[in-house]
Amino acid sequence: MIFRLSHDTGEAMKPDKSLRNVFKESERWLVNAAVEGRLDYYMGMLRQGLVGSGRLSSPARSDLDLLGHYHGHRAIDAFGKGDLLALAQPLRWAIAYRSLGFRFGAMNPPKGNDVVQLHEFVTSLKAIGPALLGEWDEAAGNAALLLAYAEAEQQRNAFPGSERHKRWGKGTHDAFVIALLAQAFDLGTTYTPENPLIEAYQGLLVHWRTTDLATFQQAMAPAVAFHLARGRYSTDKVEYEFNSPFDRVFPAELLLVQALRQRDGLPAFASGHALVDAPWAAISQLPDADQPPPLLAQTLARLQADYPQFR
């Protein structure tokens, strides 16, 4: 499986070998989705919410997530087949649907005895998607919203037995993303993970701005190893950070580092590992795609009309 970076240069890069089964799984998933008409069903559910009376309610967030999941599988399939042109639309649409779903869910942080919360691990990855595409206005808004949500969650679960140390306070990539966004967007935050940030990300947080290639790759290596080790489906007994196939193939927390370095004019260093370097090469050369789907624009307009605080 070879990913063509450029028709002009003929350069090639192979995605990480550990992802082979993920590519096969996405191909099968898409075949089944076509037979079952999942895309039409997901879109129909969201349209049903849009024509309903009253303010758009929380089920629409699930519909947005499902559409992001669908286009995420399309992006995985195109990336696995090395088709840069076919990758452009689904990758952009997956990120857009996931980001809008995040914003809808995060605009009202949990308070008191609220039981509805955004899920740890996947939420921060949805929030940072726009940054990977260089959509910095949306990325900045998402960063502020994520920090505010994490702070509210921390306050709500500041009691013995909350098990925050297994969730938002675990000290893995959520803590890394929040700390990195605070640095990159100059945002203050009171968020503190229950467990200290793990070493796999601590070095990268310290050295992500380095101008020394060896230092950068040494900082990236343990973060890559952690992502690979924790990229699998969660079970009843173990909750893995990177449960979603999309997040396994496109390691957003690591690609965010590359995007921020590009934004800041830092040297374009390779990480030294295909898990990061292959998708980043694709994203760096991603062709223009169709405009966002009308349904996404309609949902955004409805949210802005229904919720004055919506960003």
N, C-alpha and C positions, 0 to 999 in steps of 0.2 A: 504494500500500500504506500504510494508515494504522493506527496502533496506538491504540486507545481506552484512555485511562488510567483513566477513571472513567465509569460509567454515570450518576452523579449530576451531574458537572460538564460532561460532554461534551468535555472536553479531548482533544486528539489529538497524537500525535507520530509522525513518520515515521522508521523505521529508516534507517541510512545507505544511500545509493543503491548503494554498492559491494557491498552484500550481496545484491543481487537474485538473482544467479546461485546463491549459496549456498542461498537459500530454495528455488529451483527444483530444485536438486540434491537437497536433503533430501526434497522431496516425491516425486521419482522414486525415491530410495533406499528410502523407506518402502513405496512400491508394490511394488518388487522384493522387499523384505524380507517383505512379507505373502505374496506368491506362493511364495517359497522357504521360508516358515516359520522365519525366522531367530530370532525371539524364543523359540519353543518349543525350538529347537535349542540356543541359548545357555543357557536355563534348564535344559534336560536335561543338558547337560555339567556345569553346576555341581552339580546334584543328584547326578549320578553320583559326583562327587568327595566329596560330603558323606556318602554311604552307604559309601564305601570304608573299608578298614581302615587303621589307622595315622593319623598326623597329616595334616591337610589340607595338600596340597603345592602347589608353585608354580603348576601349571596353573590352579588355582582363581583366582589373581590375574588371569590372562588372561581367564577367564570373567567376572569382575567388571568388567573393563575393557570387554569386549564388550557387556555389559548397560548399562553407563554410556554407551557409544557409541550403542546402540540408542535409549535414552530421550533422549539428547542430540539425535538427529535429530527425535524427536517434539517436543522443546522448541523446536527451531529452526522447525519447521513451524508450530507454534501461534503462536509469536512473529511469524513472518512474515505470518501471516494476521490478526494483531491480536486474537487470542482469549485474553484474560487468564485466563478460567476454564479453558480447555483447557491453558494453559501450566503451571498450578500443579503438577499431579502429575508430568509428565515432567521438569520442571526440578528439582524436589526429588529425584526418584528418580535422575536422571542424576548429580547432585552426590553423593548418598549412595553410589551404587555406585562412582563414581570415587574418593571419599574412602576407602572401605573397601579398595579395591584398592591405593591408595597406602600405607595403614597396614600392610597385609599385606606389601607389598614392602619397606617402609622399616624394618621392625622389626629386621632383621638386616643392618646396613650391610656393604658388601663389605670383605673383609680379604685380605691377602696376594695370592694369585694368583686370587682369585675372578673369574670372567668374567661372572657375572650381575649387572648393575647396572640401576638404574632410569634410564630415558631422561631426558636433560636436556631442558629446555624444557617438556615437557608435565607432568612430575611436580610441579613447584611449583604449576602451575595447578590440578591435581587436589587438592593439599593445602589450598588456600585456599578451595575451594568452600563449605564450611560457614560461613565468615565472612560470605559474601554474604547468607546467609539469617539471620544473627544467631544462629547456633548456636555460642555463644562457648566453651562447655566443649570441644566437639570441635575448634573452631578453635585453641584454645590448645594442646591436645594435639598437633594436627597441626603447629603451628608449631615446637614443641620437637623433634618427630620429624624434620621437614624440616631443621632446623639441624644436628641430630646426624648425619643422613645426609650432608649436604653437607660437614660437617667430616671424616667418615670417607672420603668420596670424595676429598677434597682430599689427605688423608694418603696414601691408596693411590696416587694419581697424581702424587705429588710427585717426578717424575724427568724428565729431559730426554727429549723425544720422545713424551710421553704424549698430546699434542694436547689437553690439558685446556683450552687457550685457545679451542678450537672448541666445547667442550661445557659442562660445569658451570662452567668458569672464563671463559666468553666475555665476561661483563660486560654482558649485556643484562637481560632481565626476570627471569631466575633470581636474579641478583645483587641486583636491585632488591627482589624479593619477600623475599629472606632479610634484607636490611638493614631493610626496612620492618617485617617481623614482629619483628625484634630490638628495634626501637624501640617498637612498639605493645604488645608483651607483656613488655617489660623483660627480655629474654633476652640473656645474654652469648654471644658466638660468636667462634670463631677463623677462621671462613670468610673467605677473601679471594679474589676472582676473579683469574684470571691476567691478564686485561685490565682496566683501570680501568672502573668503571661508566660507560656511555655518557652523554653529555650529555642525551639525550632523557629519561632517567629521573633524572639527578642533580638537576635542578631540582625535580622533583616530590618526591624524597626529602627535600629541604631544606624545601620549602614546603607539604607536605601538610596541615599543621595550621594554615595561615594563616587569618586571619579577614577577609582582604581579597579581594574577589571577583576583581578584576583580576589580582592576584598568582596566585591559584589557577588561573585560566583560562590565564594565560601559562605556568604550569608544566605544565598538562595538555596543552596544544597539541602540543608536540613528542613527548610520549609517545603520544598518539593517532596522530600521523603515522607514528611508528615501527611501531605495531601494524598500521596499515593497510598499510604498505609490506611488512611481513614476514608478512602473513596470506595464505599460499598453500601449495599442496602442495609438499613437498620433492621434489627430484630426485636423481639419482645424483651430481650435481655440487654442488648447493646444498641445505643443510639450513635450512629456514625455521623461525623460532620458533613460529609459529602455524599449524602444519600442519593441525590438526584443525578441521573446520567449527564445532564447538561453541565452540572457543576464539576463533574469528574473530567469531562473533556475540555471544558473551558474554565480553568482554575482562576476564578475572577480575582481572588485576593492577591494572587501573584501577578496576574496580568495588570492589575491596578498599579502595581509598582512600576511596571514598564510604561504604562500610560502617563503616570505622573512624572516620570523621568523625561519622557518626550515633551510633555507640557512645559517643563521647567528648563528645557534645552540642555539636559545632561547627556553625557555620552550614551550612544545606543548600544549598550552592552547586551550580548546574549547571556542567558542564564547558565548555559552549558547543559541544559536538559530539554529534551524534546517536548516534555509535558507543557512547558512554558513557551519555548522558542517556536514550535510549529504553529500553535494558534496565534501567537503574537505576530508572526510573519504574515499570517493570513489577514488578521485584523489591520495590520499596517498597510496592506495593499488592497483592502476591501473595496470592490467597485461600488459605484453609486447604485442604489436600488430604487424600486418604486416608492412612492410616497407611503407613509403609514396607512394601514387599511382604514377605510371610512369608519368602521365600527369603533376603532380605537379613538379617533377624533370625536365621534359622537359621545362616547363615554366620558372623555375628558371634558367636553363642553357641559355635559349634564352634571358632572361632579362640581365643576366650577360654579354652576348655577345653583345647585342644591346646598353647597357647603361654602359659605363665605371664607372660611379659614383654609380652604383647600389650596395648596400651592401647586 
